[in-house]
Amino acid sequence: MSKIVLVLGASGLFGSHAAKAFAAAGWEVRKYKRGTDMTKAAEGVDVIVNGLNPPMYHNWKTLIPAITKRVIAAGLASGATVLVPGNVYVYGREPGPWGPQTPQRPASRKGAIRVAMEADYRAASARGLQVIILRGGDFLAPEVAGSFWNMVTLKSLARGRITTMTVPEVPRAYAYLPDMARAAVALAEKRADLPAFTDMPFAGYTLSMEDLKARLERLMGQRLKFTAFAWWQMTLAAPFWELARELREMRYLYDLPHALDPAPLAAVLPEFRPTPLDTVLAAHVSRLVPAQGSVRLAEAG
C-alpha cells in the first residue's frame, strides 16, 4: 500500500511537525505550495494534512471557509483522507472533559467559525470524503521561538518569572506537537478501520500554572514567581491591532478549567505513549535558560 501524504501549511506549527512525523514513519511527504492548484497537488496522495490556518487570527470569517472548500474539493477528487488539527474553541463553556459527545456550543466568533468548518467536513464525509479531526489544546513546541509559551508564558523564565494569563490554579489542556503529529500518523495508518468522520480528542497534558511552576522549580532547582499578563494593554490596542482584538475574545478560555477526554484515542491507539511532561518542560528550560536546561535535561528524560 502506498504511503503518500500532502501537507498543507508545512512551514506552520502543526504542518511542520506533521511533515517530520510522516517522514520519520516512512511516508513520502509532499509539501503544498501556496497559491498553486490544490486539487492537482493532491493527485495520487493517500492523505491530506490540512495545516493551513490564517496567521494571528487574521480574517478567519473569510479565509477559513475558503480553505475548507478547497481542501474538501481536493480530497473528494483524489480520494485521499483529510486530517485536520482541531481546537477546543467549538465547545465554548461546556463542562468537560471534552470529547466527541460534547455539544458544540461556541462562546466566541472564532469558535462559531470552527463549528461551521467542521460541519462542512462532516457533510463532505457523507459524500465520500474520509475526515479525521484530531483535536488538541494549546500547542507546545519548545524549539519554536514563536510558540505561545516561548513568546509569553516562559519568556522571562531566565529571570525567574512565569507569565500567567489567568489565576494560577486553572487547569488547561496542552498538546505537545511532536506527540500530536505522531498520533496523526498513527491514525492515518489506521484510516481503513476508522469511520467516514472521526472526531478524535488528543488529551495531551492538563495542568495549571501552579502545576507548571512546581515542576519547573524542581527541574531548575530554584524558586519562581508569577507575573500577570497585561490584558489591559490588549484592551488599549484592540481598536487598531487585530491580534489584540482577537486575543481578548478568547480570554474566557484562560479562565475556564478544561481538559480533553483521553479515552477515545486510547481505544484506537492503545500502544501510543506520550512524551513525559518533564521531558517537554526540560526542553523549554534548555532553550530559554541554557545553563540550567542542559544540566537538567538528562534527569527529566
N, C-alpha and C positions, 0 to 999 in steps of 0.2 A: 504494500500500500504506500502510495506517495505521501510525503510529508512536506508540503509547501505552504508557507504562511506569508500573507501580505500584511505588513504592519503599517497602519496609517498613523502619522504622527510619531515616527520612530525617533525623533530627537526630543520628544517630550518626556515628562516624568514616567508615566506608565508605559508609553510606547517604547522608550529606550530600554527599560528593564525587561519588557516582554520580548523584544528582539534578542537580547542577550540570552534569556532563558530558553527560547525556542532553539537558538543556535547551539546552546550547550546540550540540548536534548537530541541533537542530530537532525533538526529540521533545516530545510532550505529556506532562508529568510529573504524575502523581497521587501524593500522599503519603498513605500509610495512617495512619489514626488508631487508635492502640492502643485495644483494648477493643471495637472495632466488628467487624461480620461481615466477615471477610477474604474469604470466597468472594464475597459481594455486591460488595465493593470491587473485586474482580478482574474483574468482568463487563466484557467489551468491551476488555480490555487485551491487548497483544501480548507483553509481557514483564513478569515479576515479579522484582524485585531483592530478595532476602531479606537486608536489612541488620540484622535483629533479632538481638541477642545479649545474654544476661543480663549486666549491668554488673558489673565487678570479680569475674568468675568466680562470681557468685552462683548456687548451686543448679543447676549445669549438668545434673546427672543427671536432674532432673525437667523443667526448663524447656526444654532443647534438644529432646528428643523431642516435647514438646507443640507447640513452634513448628513443628518439621518436619512433623508430622502436619497442621497447619492449612495450611501452605504447599502441601503436596502436594495436599490436597483442593481448594484454590483454583486451583492450576494445572490439575488434571485437569478441573475444572468449567468453567473459562474457555477451556481450550485454549492458554493462554499458556506461553511458555518461561520456565523458572525459572532465574535466575542467582544463584549463591551464592558469596560470598567464602570460600574455603577457607584453612586454615592448614597448618603443617608438623608439627603435633603427631602426625599419623597415622603418621609414618614412624619414630618412635622413634629408635633409634641406627643405622638402616640406612646403609650407605655411599652417598654421593651422586656426582654431582649428582642430586637428587631429581626424579622426573617420573612420568608415568602408569604406567610399567613397574616402579616401585619398590614392593616389597612393603610393605603397611601393617601394621607390627608396632609398635604404640604402646608407649611406655615410661612412660605415666602414665595416671591415671584419666581426665583430660580428653581425652587422645589416644584412649582407647578409646571415649569418648562421641562424639567426632567421627567415628571409623571407623563406628560404628553409624549415625550420622546420614547419612553418605554412602552406606552400604549401603541405607538406606531410600530415598534419592533414586534410586539405581541400580535398585532393584526397581520403583519407580514409573515409571521410564523404559521398562521392559518392558510397562507398562500404558498407554502412550500419552503420558506426560509427557516433554517435552524438558527436559533439565537441563544446565546449564553450571556446573561448579565452576571458578572462577578462583582459583588458589591462590598466595598471596603470603607473604613472610616478615614480619618486624616492620614495622608501619605507620610511615611517616614523614609528618608533616603539620606543617610549620613554623608555620603560622598558628593551630594548635590548642593552647591552653595545656595541655590535658590529655593530649596525646600523650606517649609514654614518654620520648623524647629531651628534650622540653621540661621534663618533670617530674623526670627523674633524670639521664640521661646528660650533658646540656648545661646543667643547672640552674645550675651555678656557672661557666659559661663566662666571664661578665663578670669573674670573679676569677681567670681563667686556669687553670681546672681542668676536667677531663673525668672523670666518674664511670664506672668500669668495673665490670661485673657479673662479669667473669672475667679471666683473664690476657689482656693486650692483644693477643696475637698471633693469637687465634682468629678466623677469618673467619666471618661470618654473613650470612644473606640479609635484605634490607630491601626494602620495597615503598613507593615514593613514591605516595601515594594519588591525586593528580591523574592520574598516568600509569596507574595500575591502573584507575581509573574510565574513562579514555579507552579502554583496552583492552576493558573491559566493554562499552562502547557499540559498538566495532568488532565484537566477537564477536556481540553481539545483532543487528547489521545483517547478519551473515553466517550467521545461525542456520539458514537454509534449506539451507546447504551442510554443516552440522555433523551428526554422528550424534545419536542419541537421548540419549546420555550422553557428555559431554565433560569430561575431567579435564585442565585446562589450567594448567600452571605459569606464573606470572608471575615471571621471574627477578629483575627489578629490579636492585638493586646487591648485590654481595658484597664486604664489606670488614670488616677487623678494626679494633679501636680504635687500633692503631698507624697503620693507613691513615688513619683519621679524624683523628687528631692531626696527622699530616704535612700533610694537605690544609688543615686549619683553620689551622695555623701559617702556611702560605703565604698563605692568604686574609687572615688577620688581621695578618700581619707581626709576630708575637710568639711567644715560646716558651710552651708549655702544659705542665701537669703532670697526672699521673693521680692520682685518688683512688679507693680501693677502696670499693665498695658495702658497707654494713654488713649482711651477711647474718645476722650474729648477732642483730641486732635483730628480724629476721623470725622467727628461731627462738624468741626470748623471747615475741614477740607471737602466735605461731601458735595457742596454745591458746584464745585469746579474740578473735582477729581473723581473719575468714575470708580476706581478701585475702592476708595474710601467709602463712597456711597453704597457699593455692593457689599463690602465687609460689614457695614453697620446692620444691613438687613439680616445677616447670618449670625449676629451676636447671640441670638437665643440658643444656638447650638452649643455655645461655650458654657451657658448657664444650665443647660438641660442634661442631667445624668443619662447616659445611654450606652448601650452595648449591642453587638450583633450576635445572633444565635450561632454557636459553633456546630450544632448537631447536623444540619443538612450537609455541610462539607465533609464532616467525619463519616457520614453514612456512605458517601460516594467515593471518598478518598481516605479510607481507614489507615493507610500507611503514611499519610502526609504528616510531617513533623515540622513545626515552625522553628525558626531560629530562636534560641533562648534570648529573652528580653535583655539580660545583662550584656550579652554579646553585642546587641544593637546599640545599647547605651554606651558601651565602651568604644564603639566605632565613632560615635559622636564626640566623645571625650578626646579620642586620639586626633580627630580633625581639628577640634576647637581649642583644645588645651594639650598640644603635642607632648610636652614634657611629662605630664601625668598620664595621658592616654596610652602612650607606648608602654608604660610600666604595667598598667592595669589590664590591658587588652588580653594578655595571655591568661590572667587569672579569671577574667569573665568567660573566656572561651572554654 
